[in-house]
């Protein structure tokens, strides 16, 4: 028999294997564990499951930690399973002494040849227990799952789940090199670390049934299980099969804010009314595992960009400027022209941030206005040639240049737009055509922010560009 742990203080863990970078699916598991711990005032543990010594790399571990820190997922305790092998060994020996586990020296070929007939009979292909009563002293260690019986548990998301142990086999808990398998190490650590809630993907449900047998054998109290549904791409295919990268590092290099990505990840299977935009503080306040959806979540990158754009627009200019500097450093991008002037940079951020949904796009536009040199786009040149053929436009342009030449400060520019409108009216041309020729002379582009913003950004450089012929 087994019983559910009485929960007084929530303790949860995120347990990645350092065999690759942190991706969107795993990050969701980390986010939900972190949010629940913070919501309940509990403990969030980072446990690196590096028992596969041949595939685990420290570089991946540090990459995972960096991505978590960037997302704001601070942890309270840290463990590495590779430093705990002696603990797993002692518990495995206890199972052997109690007759609940045994050594096995069957090769893969041996097992395959003996289970071949099962496949032909359409029976479940599994280890046949050949070494169960051979009393061997070395080899892998297998768990003796005992007589067939039903195992069931109540999952927070999936409700009641049940399996017959006839569908399982005597699975390996310790490899011949002395390293533990995932299911064994996870149970020992979850029990010793006092984990109250195991929040992970539904692909672990079969593992949970195996682990419950271990909980039963050791008389460990069961944690509360929360199995998260899959995250699918827009075409309903598994996110793992997505052509584009889903590594957290990829989104960081895209110029996604940690707040924007955290918001998007949290919404992949959880909701709070009709709200879409959440700060980390609001996520912590509202998050509840009882409100997790049981259906698969759909990842939409366009939605991510929209959410990120909303976070950029809602953030203070000074915060965005810090993110801009951090992004440029991370992406090895140069600080060009006036970008090293903090006062100008803050002004540029305040004027341009609402136009962009990523920090990368914001950086690109700010870098454009920070430099003296610029290229003239072909379509802009075509438009410019057309405008210069109109005498009324050119007269208005010369008057506008004279007006701009008299400017002495560029932070406010109240009344400048009205003056330009009056000039256009005086010369019987449209304000749109006057702005178009000014825009091309100032930027070499047909599309820019409004003309007043452009002049605010260029400052004295605006006068120099207007005085310089481009034909």
N, C-alpha and C positions, 0 to 999 in steps of 0.2 A: 504493500500500500504506500501511497505517497500523499502528502498534504501541502496545501498552498502556504507559502511564507506569509506571516502577519507583517504588514507593512506599516512601520512607524516613521521611517525616514527613507525617502526614495533614493535608490542608488542604481544608476544605469551606466552602461558602457558602450563605447563605439570600439569595435575590434577589427580593424583592417589588417589585411596581409600586405606586407611591403614588397609585393611582386609587380607593382605597376603604379601609375599615378592615380590620384583620387579623381574619380569621375562622378558624373551627376547622380547616378543611382546610389552609389555608396555615400555620397555627400548628403543625400536626403535622409539616410539612416542616421548619419551623424547629427544632422540638424534636428531631427525629431527627438533623439535621445537628449541632446543638449537643451532643447526648448522645454522638454518635460522636466528635466532636472531643475532648470532655473524657475519654471512655473511653480514647482512644488517646494522650492528651497532645498533641494536635495543635492546629491553628489554626481558629477559627471566624470567618468573614468575613460581615459584613453589607454587601450590595451593593444599593443602591437603583437599580432599573432604571426610570429616569424619562426614557426616550428619547421617549416620547409626550408632547410638550410641551403639547399641547392638553388632555390629560386628567389629567396629573400635577399634584398639589398638595402644597405643603410641609406643609400642615396634616395630610394623610394620612400623610406621612412621619414627622412628629413623633408622631402617634398610634400608628403601628406600632412606633416605637422605645420609646414609653412602655409599650405592652403587652408588648413583649419584656422590658423591664427589670422589669416587674411579675412576669412569669413566672420571672424569674431567668436569662434567656438572655443573659448578658453576651457581648459580641463582642470580638474581638482586633484586627480591622482594619475600617475603614469606607471605602466608596467610593460615589460617585454617578456613574452613567453620563453624565449631562448635562454633567459636567466633563471628559469623555474623548472628545468628538466628534472632536477632531483626530487621535486615535489610530486610530479606526475609519476615518476618511477616508484615512489613509496606507496602511492595509492594503487598503482597497477599490481604491485606485489601483494597488497592486502586482498585484492580480488582473487588472485591466484590461490592464496592461502585459504580463502573462503570457498574455493571451488566455483567461483563465478567467472573465472577467466582461465585461459590456458595458452601454452605456447603452441605454435603451429609452424611447421617447416615446409608446407606445401608450396610448390612453385606455381606461377601463373599457368604454366603448361599443364601441370597436374590437375589443377582446378578446372581448367578449360576442357580437358579430356573427359573428366568425370561429369561435368554439367552439360556436355553436348547432347546427351540423350534427353535431358530435361527440355531443351529447346525444341527437340523433335516432337516431344509430347505436348508442346505449348504450355509447359509448366514454368513457373518462375525460376529463372536461372540465378542460382545463388550458391554460396559455399555450403558444402554438404556436411560440415562438422566432422570431417575425417580424423582430425587430430584431437578431437574433444576428450577422448579417454586414453590417449597414448602416453600421458605423463612425461612429455618432453621437457627439457631443461633450457632450451634456447630456441630462438626464432622470433617471429612476430608474436604479439600477444593479442588473442582474440577474446571478445566478450562472449560468454555463454549466455545466450538470451533466454534459455530455459524452455519450458513447455509453451505451446501455443496459447495465446490469450489475447483479449482485446485491450488496447491502450487508448485512452481518450483524454482530452484536455479541453478546457474552455479558453478559447482565444478571444481577445478583446475585439478584434476586427472580424475574424472568420467564424466566430461563435464556436459551437462544439465540433471538434475534429476527432476522428476515430480511425484506428487501423488494427488489423490483426497481425500479431508478430510472425505469422506464417509468411507474410510478405517481406520479412527482413531475414537477414542471415547473421551468423556470428561475426560481426564486423571487427576489424582490426582497431585496437586502441593504442598499441605501441608498435612502432616499426622495429625492424631488427637492428637498426643503428642507435636505438635508444631514444628516438624522438617520438613524441606523442602525436596521434592523429587529431584532426580538428575537433571531432565530437568529444573526445576524452578530455583534452586540455580545456575546452570551453566549459564543460561541466565542473571540473575541479576548480577552475578559476572563478566561475560565476558563484559557486558555493562559498569558497573561501573569501571572496571579496564582498560577499553579502549583497549580490545583485538582486534587486527586488523586481525589476521589470526587464525582460529581454525583448527589445524592440529591434526587429530586423526584417528582411525581405521574405516574402512567402516561399521563395525557392528553398528556404531552410525548414519547411514544415516536416519533410521526411527526416531531417536531422533531429528535429525536436522529438519525434517519437523514439528515436534511438537514444537520445539524451535522457529521456524520462526513465528508461530502464536503468541507466546509471544513477540517476537521482534516487530511484527506488532501492538499488543495491546498497548505496552508501547512506540511506536514510536521510538524505539532504532534503530540506523543504523546497518545493517547487517555486520558482519565480512566476510572476504573471507574464504570460506570453502575448506579444503583440506582433502579428505577422502582417507586414505591409504589402499591399497589392503591387503589381508590376508598374513600371513607368514605360509607356509606349511612345513611339514617334507619332507624328500627325497621321501617317498612313497606317497606324495600328500595328506596325512591326516593332519588335523589341528594340529598345533604345540602344542596346549593345550592338545591334547590327547597323546603326546609323552610319552613313558615309562620312559625315563631318565629325570632328573631334568633340567629345563631351567631357574632356578633362577640365577640372577647375582652372588649371593654369591657362588653358585656351581662352576661357572667358575673361580671365584677368588681363590677358594680352589683347583681347578685343576692346578693352576699356570699359568693361562692365563694373559697376560699383559693387562692393561686397554686400551693401544693403539691398541693392537691386536683385542680386543673385540669391541672397538669403530669402528675400520675399518670394521670389519665383519658386525656389525649391520647396519652401514651406507649403505653398499652395498646390503642390503635386500630390494631392490626396487628403488635403485638409482645407476647411473653409470656415469662415466666420461671417454668417449673414451674406450680404451682397458686397462686402468690402473687398477691395482689390489691393490697395496699397497699405502696407504695414511697416512701421519702423521695427527694429529689433525689440524695443521695449514693449510695443503693442503685441508683437508675436508672443513674447514671454507671458504677457498678461492674459491673452486669449487662448493660448494653445491648450488643448485637452485631448488625450488619446481616445477618449470616448467619442470624439467628433471626427475621427478618421474615417474616410470613405472605404467601403469594401470593394468598390469597382476599380479597375485599372485607371491610372492617371495618364493624361496625354500631355506630352511636352511640346510646346509651341515656341520656337525661337523668336518669332515675331512678337509674341506676347511678352517674352523676356525683354526685348528691346523697348517695348512700350512701357513696361513697369520700370525699367532702368531710367528711361527718359523722365518719367514722373518723379523719381527720386532725385534726379539731377535738378529738376526745376524747383523742387521743394527745399533743397538744401541751401544753407547759407553760402554766400560767395567764397568766404574764407575757407570753408571746409572743402569745397570743390577745388579751390586753388591747391590745397594740400594734396588732394587726390591726383590732380594734374601733374604736379611735381613728382609724386611717387610713380605715376604711370610712365612718365618720360624716363625716369631712372631705370625702372624695371624693363622697359622696352628698348633701352639703349638709344633713345632719341635725343637729338641735340637741343640745347637751350639756345635759340637763335635770336638775333636782333634784340629787341626791347623786352624779350621774355625774362631777362635777368633783372629787370626793374620791377620790383614787387608792387609798387603803386600802379604802374601801367598794367601789369599782369592781372591784378585784382579787378581793374576796370574792364579789361578784356573779358574776363570770366563773367562779370556781372552783365555785360552787354550781350554776350553770345551763348551763355550756357543753356538758355531755354530753346535754342535752335537745334540741339543735338541730343541723341539718345545714348551716346557712348562718350567716354572721356577721350577715346582715340580721335573721334570726329571733331570734338571740341579742340583738342590739341592741334589737329591739322589746320583748322581755320585760324586759330590764334597765331600759329607759326606763320601763316600767310601774311597776316597784318603786321607781324613783328618785324618783317624783313623789308629792306628797301627795294630789292629786285623782285620783279614779277614778270611772268610771261603773259602775252595777250592771246586769248583763245581765238581760234579761227572764226567762229561764228560771231564773236564780239567785234572782231575787225570788220567783218562784213556789215554788221549793223552800224558801226562807226562811220564807215564810208557812206552809207545811205544818209545818215544824219547830217554829215558835213555838207551835203549837197543842198540842204535846206537853209536858206539865208536867215529865216526867222529863228531857227534853232541855234545857229551860230551866233547871232546877235545876243540871244538870251544866255548862251553859254559864256560869252565874254563878260557880260554883266555879272553873271553868277561867280565867275572867277575873281572879278574885282571885289565882290562882296566877301568871298571866302578869304581873300588876301588880307582883308582888314581884321580878321579874327585874331584875338590875342590869348584866349583860353578855350579849352576844348571839353570841359567836363559837363557843361550845361547846354550851351547853344540854344537857349530859349529864343524863339522868334525866327530862327534861321530858315526853317521850313516855310514859314509864312512869307518871308522875304523872297525865297525862291519861287513860290507860287505867284507872287505879285510880278516878278520879273517875267515869268512865262506868259502871264496875262498881258503885260505891257507889249510884248513882242509877238503877240498873236500866235503863240505855239502852245502845245500842251505841256503840263507839268511832267507828265510821263516821259515825253521825249527829252525834256531838259535833264531830268534825272538819269535817263538812259545814257546820254552822252557824258555826263559827269561820272557816272558809275564806271564806264569803260575807260575813261582817262585815269581814273583813280585806282582801278583794280585790274583792268584787262578782262573783265568778266561781264556777262549779261545778267547773272544772278548773284546777288549779295544781300546782306541785311539792308535795312532802309538807309538812305543816303546820309542821314544825320549820324547814324551809328558808325558808318564807314569813316566819316570825317572825324568823329570823336576818337576812333582807333588810330587813324593815321596821324593825327595832330599836325605838326608843322610839315610833315612829309606830304600832306595833302596839297599844300601850296606848290611844293616842288614838282609834284606829278602833274598838276594842272598846267604848270608853265612849260612842261616838256612835251613837245609834239611827238606823236607816235606813228604818224604816217611816213 
